[in-house]
Amino acid sequence: MATYAIGDIQGCYHTFQALLTRIEFDPNNDELWLVGDLVNRGSGSLEVLRWCYTHRSSLKVVLGNHDLHALVVASGFVQAHKGDTLETLLAADDKLQLLDWLRHQPLAYQAEPYPGQQYLMVHAGLLPQWTAKQVLSYAAEVEAALQGDNYLDFLAGMYGNLPDCWHDDLAGLDRLRVITNALTRLRVCTAQGAMEFSFKGELPDVPEGFMPWFDVPNRAAQASQVIFGHWSALGLQQRENIYALDTGCLWGGQLTAMHLATKAITQVQSHPLDKPIKLNTKSAASKQVIPNTPERT
């Protein structure tokens, strides 16, 4: 049995299938950890979700911001954004089954797939005050709201950048929104954990006064091995206890898998049928920073 973590798919179905072929994925014996953003922007969101639903017993999934966005759009609270590619999914006969399954996925997942190799998986990041145990507990609060009978109330109030920092006495939608934003949208914050959401660029361009969430000194969860995606301009990173796997497949880069026993990396190039969007700026796919890691295949 092999266990792999895979970066943001974002509807890139053909690339996803090519990567599964490359790692010789066997759904009867192997397991995939998917870091979220299964859908949107690529041309195959429906096909990705159908594959995931069919193989759900072989998957561990956390929700990303694009997955939550699909649920909000499907519920009618917002219109699809320019660049969204959810039309086929939202018109499918099995959309309710697929979206209901998606809605019941967690925002954080922790397990030990191999002896001595425990990982915590989220889509985006962790606030510096949070221990791994607190991450799972706070994520469970959002999951209860998202999976409960009144989940539409949560989706209706989910969007927003405020509050932008954590306080233990936060309550109601404000509390759920901070947890959701940290786990699905966070890239940079202050040393005190105040989040900034507009920055999507590369490490040298992080705004003054902010830093990548994983570089905050004395983070409470710095001893935990964290797998995440979301930040395509960051590129592939394998540092001590930090594994960033979004390598810009959607933008014409690669889709990346990491073997959780060896940390070996396997990548495939974005497939033309997934219609990658071309950037006018430096491609995120060029940022493949892999210090002190096993050889890629």
Steps between C-alpha positions, in 0.01 A plus 500: 500500500623847407367834621547815294406864557404693187489876449216718372320332209251782425309307238808387307363151445731382223810609689368329811450175312849525351647541848305200631640295212852623572485396867318176406219577739301191601170599668471154656827536688621862489372822656497859379503812715360795301581847633181666379393710203380194315287717273480824303706681237602182315267346244424174684348582839209262447728216393733556797212491748349192339834321519545601863151389593547164331833447679402669826602199711859552382513875567563747779389848394502844659296786362658795322366846429391402147308202634317723747440752222336230290265422789411867545434548127292181486294627795423823315660745742747643249539502125787310341814708465666582172730209429292245690436176312220351707223501241526134401514389862200710599297369204580132561227255595711374791606843628306466827669171584844636412460831681353330806806276516725804458319686778570215740879512459713643784709817508789328679617142520774337705621141489810281509499307171841352578659431840665816628362709212208703628371777275247780538331600172320829435439693181667832581657561840494515879488800728809530719305462827350164404638163603424202277240385752331840491504501118300177495263627768437833330462335161238272653294805597481609137434145386207474740352818354565393141362151544203588722138558411552878498807495277348764271524752784873438518550525123299823490733666751828331414652765274694793642851601610404605852578423772856458374651348814420243762362563848391221731177684577385524139152357452241430233572566134800721583670204667414260219615750237844547658549124523386450141716782366811373677460141387395574141638846405802588714837570341658777706437657840669714761698353787183540706290311246314786326416361154544674165308354206583711194860383462544200266856554380844354555701493822728800421192717450323434831370837627693674776381403844375160384663160458399157377289337768755217532784745569342662806747449786395257772186377325308277738479218241855521365578146616219359284560392140255709296391427143322782315437659161322823398808716432600423141756784482681342794571191295608166636653528845638225718642650813519362850139403578360713214382351169341735246363308201319754280726523196276696268343221294212729410741765373690263271736367767505156655278285718701358788477189715711432809546148634432531872747228599804625307398860415602424140338730245328399177377764256321515166464798271161666462297329227389721205140377531480656845526845339759655730472876532808691385633771727656822374736506798762249603347156506446346839612176343856628486520510879598144584702536821599160635779533758643182651243267347506167319543502124186578304362256246 
